[in-house]
C-alpha cells in the first residue's frame, strides 16, 4: 500500500505474476478491473470501492442490556450404559538370552 494505492510486485518467483496478461517486471499500481494471475494457477480481479467518510453508518453499536443473560444449562443423558474395559495382560516372553554376540557375517 503506497500513497493510498495497492501496489503489487513479483519478487522473483519462478512462475511469474501477470497483470492483464502482461508479466510484471517491477511494481505495479493496481487499477479497478485489473486481472492478476499468480503463475498459471491462480487468477483474481482487483476491485476497489472508494472510502466515503460521510457515508451513513449501516449499523450502530448495541446498547447494553439492563439484565445479564441467563445461562442455559442442559445435562445430556448417556445414550447407553458405559462399559468397563480391562487392560490387556502384560506381554510374556519365552526363549533364552544369548551368551555372547552373534557371529560375524561372512
N, C-alpha and C positions, 0 to 999 in steps of 0.2 A: 504494500500500500504506500504509494508515494504521491504527495501533493493532491490528496483526495481521489486518486485513481488506483485501480487494481492493476498491478504490473505482473506479467508472467515472464519467466526466463528459463531456458533449458540450461542446466548446469553440467553439460557434457554427457548426457545419457546416450546409451548405445542406440536405442530405438528412435530417439528424437521426439521433439514436441512441435506440433504443427498448429498454425492459426489459419483457418480458411484455406487449408491445403498447402500452405507455404511453411517450410521448415524454419524454425526460429534460429537466428544467428546471434541474437542479442536480446536485451529486454524489450518487451512489447506491452504498451498500454492497452488493456482490454477495452473494447467498444461493445455496446449492446448488440447482440446478434452474432458476435464472433463465435466461430465453431472451433473448439480446442480439441485436438487429438493428442493423446499421450501414447506414443508408439502407434501401433496399428490396432490396439485392442480397446482403448477407452476414448470415447468422444463425448463432449458436453457442449452445450450452447450457453454462452455467458449472457445473462440478462441483468439489468440494473434498474432499480427504482430510486428515483430521487428522494432524498430526505426532506420532508417539509416540517420545519419546527413549529408551524402554526396549524398543523393538521389536528382535527378533532380526535380526542382520546377515545378509543374504541371501548375500553373497559376501565373501570375505576377500581381502586383498592377496596377490598372487602371491609365492611365495618365490623368492629369487634363484637362478638356475641355477648349478651348480658349474662348468659348462663353457660357454664362449661359443658362440653359434650358428655353425654352419659355413656360409659363404656358398655359394650355389649359382650357378654360372656356366654360362651356355649361350650359344653363339655361333650365331645363325641363319645358315643358308646362303642366299645370294641365290636368289630364285625364278627369275630369268632373267638372262642377261648384261646388264650395263649398256651403254647405247648412248652414243656420243659425239654431242653436239649442237653444231652450229656456230652462231655468231651470225649473224643476218641481215645482208646487206650494208648499208652506210651509205646513207641516202637521198640521192638526187641531185635537183637542181632544174634546171629549164630556164626560159628566158624572159629578159626584160630588166628591169633596175631602173628605175623611173620617174625621170624627170629633175626632176620637181617635184611639188608637192602635187596631189591630184586636183581637178578643177573643183568649184566650189561648187554645191550643188543649187539648182534654180530655185524 
